Amino acid sequence: MTGIGGARSREEYYMRMALSLARRGTGLVSPNPRVGCVIVDYGASEARVASLGFHGRYGGPHAETEAIGNALGPVRGMTAYVTLEPCCHTGHTPPCCDALISAGIARVVMGMTDPDPRVSGGGTAMLEAAGVEVVSGVLREECERLNRGFVKRVTEGRPWVTIKAAVSMDGDIALENGGSKWITGPEARRKAHSMRAENDVVLVGIGTVTKDDPELSVRDSDGRSPIRAVVDKNLEIPLGAKVLRGGERVIFTSSGARSEKISELTKMGVRVIKSGTRGGRIPPGEILGELAAMGANYVMVEGGAGLISSFVEAGHADGAAFFTAPKLMGSGVRVTKFQVPSMDSAVKLKNLRVKPVGADFLLEGEF
């Protein structure tokens, strides 16, 4: 394996192109990672892009195979820029390494090593054994960030979790009487729907269901609706709740939940997962373990305050997305319920980004 060397700017240029392609698979490829591929011909007087490809849907062709197939002619002797180490095992599709070697690709520039133990390092070894030059680590941090949910699932056994909420300037998600429609404006709501489409699962507590009766679907934006999941320890969910209408639905409940209600929900096509409780709650770690086993790379927790707090307290919150309205709601329902003993113990966010969304603004960060 060679280093990046003096051609860094050229390598990064094509890797950024591959990253842009990979993002087209957002919300469509889990449990697989998002991957983009750019094939470049350096044989002429000037380098030219010979073909492009990306992984567009789970079970469909991988990025490398797609790029090779999209080429107008042979790609022998060319360089393939790939955001992730090419796979060397057979899953829903044959190994990408085989496709690259068979096509005569002479050089592979990859952004990051695949953390999946079925691949990790094996793809590189297979390519090099066939005489293909491999360059690794080009825009590694950007490539890892693109697939941080996939990385977390295969290395830690749980998805990437984003806490999402609409709050007032004084930190409320509802009035004292429970009213919460609408804290933020239509632009913020459209953005929130587009964020749902980027996640595999949207998760709420039973309090949110009984109070707001949300659909939790993608309606005001393009994209696929995620799996809709509800944490309902005592299985109180009304059978007519909007969240139970179609799509893939999951309810997490306690081991003591009524079997009759479970049977009714199962007949409706709802998956009911029973779990033990700890401190009166279903542990967030168990919920995430189940969702990871279902192939979820990204989960968005939308509330309420109790559920949000439980994930933050358990250390299972990775990102935050707070749509903040420029209004004060007075004494209301706070976005979190936990207490900290001192300012030094306050939960801090890093890598902050703030941008206006209509009359509101979106504050994003990482825990």
C-alpha positions in Angstrom: 0.0 0.0 0.0 1.4 3.4 -0.9 1.0 6.8 0.7 -0.8 9.7 -0.7 2.3 11.6 -1.7 2.5 14.8 -3.6 -0.7 14.3 -5.6 -2.9 15.1 -2.6 -4.9 17.9 -4.2 -5.7 15.7 -7.2 -6.6 12.7 -5.1 -8.8 14.9 -2.8 -10.6 16.4 -5.7 -11.8 13.1 -7.0 -12.5 11.8 -3.5 -14.8 14.8 -2.9 -16.6 13.9 -6.1 -17.0 10.3 -4.8 -18.3 11.6 -1.4 -20.9 13.7 -3.2 -22.1 10.6 -5.1 -22.2 8.5 -2.0 -24.6 11.0 -0.3 -27.2 10.1 -2.9 -27.8 6.9 -1.1 -28.8 8.6 2.1 -31.7 6.9 3.8 -31.8 4.1 1.2 -28.9 1.7 1.8 -28.9 0.7 5.5 -27.6 -1.6 6.9 -25.0 -1.0 4.2 -22.8 2.1 4.2 -23.1 4.9 1.7 -20.4 4.6 -1.0 -19.4 6.5 -4.1 -17.0 5.7 -6.8 -15.3 7.7 -9.5 -13.2 6.1 -12.3 -10.5 8.3 -13.8 -8.5 7.7 -16.9 -5.0 9.1 -16.6 -3.9 7.6 -19.9 -4.6 10.6 -22.1 -2.8 13.9 -22.1 -5.3 15.2 -19.5 -7.0 13.2 -16.8 -10.7 12.6 -17.5 -13.6 11.1 -15.5 -14.5 7.9 -17.3 -17.5 6.8 -15.1 -19.4 7.5 -11.9 -21.3 5.2 -9.6 -22.9 5.0 -6.1 -24.7 2.5 -3.9 -28.3 3.6 -4.5 -30.4 1.1 -2.5 -29.9 -1.9 -0.2 -29.6 -5.1 -2.2 -28.7 -3.1 -5.4 -25.3 -2.9 -7.1 -22.4 -1.5 -5.0 -20.7 1.7 -6.1 -17.7 0.1 -7.8 -19.9 -2.3 -9.8 -22.2 0.5 -10.8 -19.3 2.7 -12.0 -17.8 -0.1 -14.0 -21.2 -0.8 -15.6 -21.8 2.8 -16.4 -18.6 3.2 -18.3 -18.9 3.7 -22.0 -15.9 1.5 -22.7 -13.2 -0.6 -21.0 -11.7 0.8 -17.8 -8.5 -1.3 -17.9 -5.5 0.6 -16.5 -7.6 3.3 -14.9 -7.9 4.5 -11.3 -11.0 4.0 -9.1 -11.6 6.5 -6.3 -13.8 4.9 -3.6 -15.0 6.3 -0.3 -14.8 3.0 1.4 -12.5 -0.1 1.1 -14.0 -2.4 -1.6 -15.7 -5.5 -0.2 -14.2 -8.9 -0.6 -17.1 -11.1 0.5 -20.3 -12.2 -1.1 -23.5 -10.7 0.3 -26.5 -9.7 -1.7 -24.0 -8.9 -4.5 -20.6 -10.4 -5.5 -17.4 -8.9 -4.1 -16.5 -5.5 -5.5 -12.8 -6.5 -5.4 -13.5 -9.2 -8.0 -15.3 -6.6 -10.2 -12.4 -4.2 -10.0 -9.8 -6.8 -10.7 -11.8 -8.4 -13.6 -12.3 -4.9 -15.1 -8.5 -4.3 -15.1 -8.5 -1.4 -12.7 -4.8 -0.6 -12.1 -5.1 1.6 -9.0 -7.6 2.0 -6.2 -7.7 5.2 -4.0 -9.9 4.7 -1.0 -11.0 7.0 1.7 -11.2 4.6 4.7 -10.8 1.0 5.7 -14.1 -0.8 6.1 -14.6 -1.5 9.9 -16.7 -4.6 9.1 -14.6 -7.6 10.2 -15.7 -9.4 7.0 -13.8 -6.8 5.0 -11.5 -4.8 7.2 -8.1 -5.0 5.4 -9.2 -8.0 3.4 -10.3 -5.9 0.4 -6.9 -4.1 0.3 -5.0 -7.4 0.6 -7.1 -9.0 -2.2 -6.5 -6.1 -4.6 -2.8 -5.9 -3.9 -2.4 -9.6 -4.3 -3.8 -9.1 -7.8 -1.3 -6.4 -8.6 -3.6 -3.4 -8.0 -2.0 -0.4 -6.4 -3.9 0.7 -3.3 -3.7 4.2 -1.8 -5.6 4.6 1.5 -6.7 7.4 3.8 -7.6 10.2 1.3 -10.1 12.4 3.1 -10.4 9.7 5.7 -12.1 11.9 8.3 -14.8 13.1 5.8 -15.4 9.5 4.7 -15.7 8.2 8.3 -18.1 11.0 9.1 -20.3 10.1 6.1 -20.7 6.6 7.5 -20.5 7.3 11.2 -23.7 5.4 11.8 -22.5 2.3 9.9 -19.1 2.5 11.8 -20.8 2.8 15.2 -23.1 -0.2 14.4 -20.4 -2.6 13.3 -17.9 -1.5 16.0 -20.1 -0.8 19.0 -23.3 -2.7 18.2 -25.6 0.3 18.1 -26.7 3.0 15.7 -25.8 6.7 15.7 -28.4 8.5 17.7 -29.5 12.1 17.0 -31.7 13.9 19.6 -34.1 16.2 17.7 -36.5 18.7 19.3 -38.4 21.9 18.6 -37.8 24.3 21.5 -38.5 27.8 22.6 -35.7 30.2 23.5 -36.2 29.3 27.2 -35.9 25.6 26.5 -39.5 24.4 26.5 -41.0 21.8 24.1 -44.6 22.4 25.3 -46.7 24.8 27.4 -47.8 23.7 30.9 -51.1 22.6 29.4 -49.3 20.4 26.9 -49.8 22.6 23.9 -46.9 22.4 21.4 -48.4 23.1 17.9 -46.6 24.9 16.5 -43.4 26.1 18.3 -41.5 26.5 15.1 -42.6 27.5 11.6 -43.3 25.6 8.4 -39.8 25.8 7.1 -38.4 24.2 10.2 -41.1 21.4 10.0 -40.1 20.7 6.4 -36.5 20.5 7.4 -37.4 18.1 10.2 -39.2 15.9 7.7 -36.1 15.8 5.5 -34.1 14.8 8.5 -36.5 11.9 9.1 -35.8 10.7 5.6 -32.1 10.6 6.4 -32.6 8.3 9.4 -33.6 4.6 9.5 -35.7 4.9 12.6 -37.6 7.7 14.3 -38.2 7.0 18.0 -40.7 8.6 20.5 -42.1 7.8 23.9 -45.7 6.9 24.6 -46.4 10.3 26.1 -45.7 11.9 22.7 -48.1 9.5 21.0 -51.0 10.0 23.5 -50.5 13.8 23.6 -49.8 14.7 20.0 -50.8 11.6 18.0 -48.0 12.1 15.4 -47.7 10.2 12.2 -43.8 10.3 12.3 -43.8 10.0 8.5 -42.1 12.0 5.8 -44.8 14.2 4.2 -43.4 17.7 3.8 -40.2 16.6 2.1 -39.0 14.1 -0.5 -37.7 10.8 0.8 -38.6 7.5 2.4 -40.4 7.3 5.7 -38.3 5.6 8.4 -39.3 2.8 10.7 -41.6 4.3 13.3 -40.7 3.1 16.9 -42.5 3.8 20.2 -41.2 3.1 23.7 -44.4 2.1 25.6 -43.5 0.3 28.8 -47.1 -0.5 29.8 -48.4 -0.9 26.2 -50.9 2.0 26.5 -50.8 2.9 22.8 -54.3 3.3 21.3 -54.9 0.9 18.4 -56.1 3.9 16.3 -52.9 5.9 16.8 -51.7 7.5 13.6 -48.2 6.1 14.1 -49.6 2.6 13.7 -50.9 3.3 10.2 -48.9 1.4 7.6 -45.1 1.2 7.1 -42.7 -0.7 9.4 -43.7 -0.1 13.0 -42.0 -1.3 16.2 -43.1 -1.0 19.9 -40.7 -1.6 22.8 -42.5 -2.7 25.9 -41.9 -4.4 29.2 -41.8 -8.1 29.7 -45.0 -7.9 31.7 -47.1 -6.3 28.9 -50.5 -7.8 28.3 -50.4 -10.6 25.8 -53.9 -9.8 24.5 -52.7 -6.3 23.4 -49.5 -7.7 22.0 -51.6 -10.1 19.9 -53.8 -7.3 18.6 -50.8 -5.2 17.6 -49.1 -8.2 15.9 -52.2 -8.8 13.8 -51.9 -5.2 12.6 -48.3 -6.0 11.4 -46.6 -4.2 14.4 -43.5 -5.8 15.7 -43.6 -5.8 19.6 -40.3 -6.3 21.4 -40.4 -7.1 25.1 -37.6 -6.0 27.4 -36.7 -5.9 31.0 -36.8 -2.6 32.8 -34.3 -0.8 34.9 -35.3 2.1 37.2 -38.8 2.0 35.8 -37.5 2.4 32.2 -36.6 0.2 29.3 -32.8 0.7 29.0 -31.8 2.8 25.9 -28.9 0.4 25.3 -31.3 -2.5 24.9 -33.5 -0.5 22.5 -30.5 0.4 20.4 -29.2 -3.2 20.4 -32.5 -4.4 18.9 -32.5 -1.6 16.3 -28.9 -2.4 15.3 -29.9 -6.1 14.9 -32.6 -4.9 12.5 -29.9 -3.1 10.5 -30.5 0.5 11.6 -27.5 2.8 11.2 -29.2 6.0 12.2 -31.9 6.7 14.8 -33.6 10.0 15.5 -35.1 10.4 19.0 -37.9 13.0 18.7 -39.2 13.0 22.3 -40.6 13.5 24.8 -38.5 14.9 27.6 -38.3 11.6 29.5 -37.1 9.6 26.5 -34.6 12.3 25.5 -33.2 12.5 29.0 -32.8 8.7 29.3 -30.7 8.6 26.2 -28.5 11.5 27.2 -28.1 10.2 30.8 -27.2 6.7 29.5 -24.5 8.2 27.2 -26.3 7.0 24.1 -26.9 10.3 22.4 -24.4 11.2 19.7 -25.8 14.2 17.9 -28.3 17.0 18.7 -30.6 18.9 16.3 -32.6 21.6 18.1 -35.0 23.7 16.1 -35.2 26.9 18.2 -38.0 29.4 17.9 -37.3 33.1 18.8 -40.1 33.1 21.4 -40.4 32.7 25.2 -43.0 30.2 26.5 -42.7 30.9 30.2 -43.2 28.0 32.6 -43.7 24.9 30.4 -42.3 21.5 29.7 -38.6 21.4 29.5 -36.7 19.5 26.8 -34.8 17.5 29.4 -35.6 16.3 32.9 -32.2 15.3 34.4 -30.3 17.4 36.9 -26.6 18.1 37.1 -24.8 19.0 40.4 -22.6 21.7 39.0 -21.8 23.7 35.8 -18.7 21.5 35.4 -21.1 18.5 35.1 -23.3 20.1 32.4 -23.6 18.1 29.3 -21.6 19.9 26.6 -21.9 19.9 22.9 -19.1 20.2 20.4 -18.7 20.9 16.7 -21.6 23.3 16.8 -23.4 24.6 13.7 -26.1 27.2 13.6 -28.2 28.2 10.6 -31.4 30.0 10.1 -34.5 28.0 9.0 -37.3 30.4 8.1 -38.1 32.5 11.2 -36.3 29.9 13.4 -32.8 28.6 13.6 -31.3 25.1 13.8 -28.6 24.4 16.3 -26.7 21.1 15.6 -23.9 19.6 17.6 -22.4 16.4 18.9 -22.2 15.0 22.4 
